[in-house]
């Protein structure tokens, strides 16, 4: 049996391990197993936080504890290279700590390398505008101090360099037009386990009662809030509507910084925070929503994403309120409610319209699920990957 090694730069609780097997590398592993390949996931966890928030996955996971800085990182990198045992190497993310090491393994073993790009990594650092500027003294500090900037394995300087090596991958997969225009490659949408995320198994009223939401009309954001994701725009819309039974339910919260606290301080009266749930529990969580909100702002980081919240809501037949950013209009087709980004006024109008016409909105949600079944399932991912890997094996 052909074995595929998925190489992941960060498996820790703030990285790919965060959502318990529901994020891109685990979707890839599900699709690959569906085709019949053996799959392993090999990656790093933060030496100071070795928590793996990964459960209910049927894939062997090899987690290498890793320090944050060179040269200590080299020892962990060597351990990771030794643990890659697949016939095909599949690097997740365009980073030195995944793709860079995968190319090094290719040099050592001549095994083919696929690259999956699900973010424009440089977008977090200003994109094309990023440039390293410093005095000679600062450059020396960044280079030689134990925690200097150039000691970080995925510093933006290295991210910029690794982009030049994309052509060395045997195949590239990505999930939206923004990334495809920038890097080429094969479109591979995020798929959803449509049997797990099936609304027939859940009663929304019972779900709301379980989670203490029965008294509210629930707008749900199942993810980690960050400024570019537009949660503030929804909260401003709730200010405009000023209806006491409306709440924005944020599931999981942010593992990155204190942004959640900032939102609570300003808009706490509208927010209900829920903890992280496993992939198996998320369908019931989503079932409790009246509306799923995906209010992305128009930034390079948002344009380069395929929000998993979309397929959560689509698979569970929920009305979806989203913005016209990136591929969102194409993903939803005519099955969602779209507004311009950064427009609380339009969001307020749409929220009110959906809730006042909820029977029609629920019909829209059913059409959205059908679209998800046809275009954004694990089976769809598996079919695309099957063709791709067959081509590689023929070579």
Buried (B, 14 or more C-beta within 10 A) or exposed (E): EBEBBBBBBBBBBBBBBBBBBBBBBBBBBBBBBBBEBBBBBBBBBBBEEBEBBBEEBEBEBBBBBBBBBBEEBEEBBEBBBEBBBBBBBBBBBBBBBBBBBBBBBBEEBEBBBBBBBBBBBBBBEEBEEBEEEEEEEEBEBBEEEEEBBBBBBBBBBBBBEBBEBBEEBBBBBBBBBBBBEBBEBBEBBBBBBBEBBBBEEBBBEEBBEBBEBEEBBBBBBBBBBBEBBBBBBBBBBBBBBEBEEBBBBBBBBBBEEEBBEBBBEBBEEBBBBBEBBBBBEBBBBBBBBBBBBBBBBBBBBBBBBBBBBBBBBBBBBBBBBBBBBBBBBEBBEEBBBBBEBBBBEBBBBBBBBBBEEBEEBBBBBEBBBEBBBEBBBBBBBBBBBBEBBEEBEEE
